[in-house]
Amino acid sequence: TDNNITLYHKGGDWVQAKDLEVIVADTNSTRTYPLGNFTLSPPEKQVFDIGSSITVPYQDGDKQVRLVTPRAVLFSGEVK
């Protein structure tokens, strides 16, 4: 949307929400959103699995978004 970036879990293994970070970057800066700084839906599960979503704020100029754990990059893509 205009004010948010939302990532949807469409398939694959589940991940503990506490292990996730969302990294959003533009040409000049990088913002990191750990658990507590992103919105997990549904919030009561505390895992990111099929049907879940994560939402972080969008800022003008954002170019890239990544969903990461301490051991892996789960998603990397361009913001359009």
N, C-alpha and C positions, 0 to 999 in steps of 0.2 A: 504494500500500500504506500501512500505518500509519506507516512510517518514511521513505518515499521518494515523490517525484513522478517519474514516468517519462513522457517524451515520445517518441512513435514517429513515424518518418518513413513516411508512408503513400503519398506521391506528390509529384511535382514535381521541381524541379531539386535537385542535390546542392549542399552548401555545405562549404567547408573547415572542419574542426572548430576550427582556430585562430582563426577569425573569429567564433565563436559565444560568446554569454554567455546564461546563464539568470538571470533576475531574479525573485525570489520576495519578495512583500510581504505584511505583515499591516497592521493598522490603525496600528501605531506604528513600524514599521521596514521596511527593505528590505535584502535580502541579494543580492549578485551573485556568480555562479559562472562564472568564465572557464575556459577549457581548463586541465586539471590539477586543477580543483576540482569537476568533474562527471565522471561515469563515462560514457564512450562505448562502445557495444557495436555491432559488434565493434571492439575497440581498435586492431587492426592496420591498419585502413583510413585513419584520420585524416580521414575525410570523413563528413558526415551525409547519407546517401542512403537510398533505399528499403530497408527492412528494418533500418535502424539505430535505435538508441534512445539517449537521454540520460537519466541518472538523477541527481537531486540530493536532498539530505536534506529531509524534511518536518518542520515544527515545528507544534505545536498553535497554532491561530489564523491560519495562513497563509490568505490570501484570494485572491491573484492570482499567476499565473505568466506570464512572458513569455520567449520565445526571440527573441533579437535579434542582429543583426550591426551593424557600425558604420554601415551605410546603411539598414537596414530592420528592422521588427518582423515576424518570420516567423510568430509565434503569440502570441496573448494570450488567456488564459482564466481562469475562476474555479476555485479549488480547492474540491472538494465532498467 
